[in-house]
């Protein structure tokens, strides 16, 4: 059976309405836009989706809306991180009930966690539902890394079906592909790493900027390397102006009102909005459509 978790996946933004509530209408229309543009999969409730600031009920509703909009045209890998193992189990079962195709989450965050703790963490998720589990290596944010040695234990025990790696390190991705690529799915991430991840043999790529330009990122992953400089330039503007709030501003230029970010310091100044508008125009001129 062909691996369904290949190609360009989108780490989706979470839209909120004017009073800060989850906006299911925008979730649905934006998901449909991504699917129709050629995205191979959808990843709600991750870093780009502000998972730290969503309630359990909001996450469950998000799974339901995304899965309903995707209607099995593409796989949905649902983020199931929560504060406690019990809550993670609740979310994993809810994602399965909603129709998700897999779940993903980072290792335990903030407090130091060794390999034994990380293995137990993912084993508990695997036991809580019948879906494939993806590890999510993002050491810059989580504070704990999933080392190749730890991943080997997870793979040997059949706990994980894949890994999303956001380290943006060529040597690390190359090792993952060589050591595990024949057994599990290796997904690269970080938009500046798209071309490099493909060249290193990753099975797929998970993008944040593809929320705005999904068709362009499909072309990029399929080998149109000329798009990478435009991606790098607009990514620099996004990082300069707050990350997720900036992504939501760019999405507004594509007709999707994602509302304000729940992250701290999310308000953009008029100067920042104008800078992002210019970055959007330049990216469009350079082929991001």
Secondary structure, DSSP 8 states (H G I E B T S, - for coil): ---SS-EEEEE----B-TTS-B-HHHHHHHHHHHHHTT-SEEE-SSTTTTGGG--HHHHHHHHHHHHHHHTTSSEEEEE---SSHHHHHHHHHHHHHHT-SEEEEESS-SS---HHHHHHHHHHHHHH-SSEEEEEE-HHHHS----HHHHHHHHHTT--SEEEE----HHHHHHHHHHHTTTSEEEEE-GGGHHHHHHTT-SEEEESGGGT-HHHHHHHHTT-GGGHHHHHHHHHHHHHTTTHHHHHHHHHHTT------SSTT----HHHHHHHHHHHHHHHHTT--
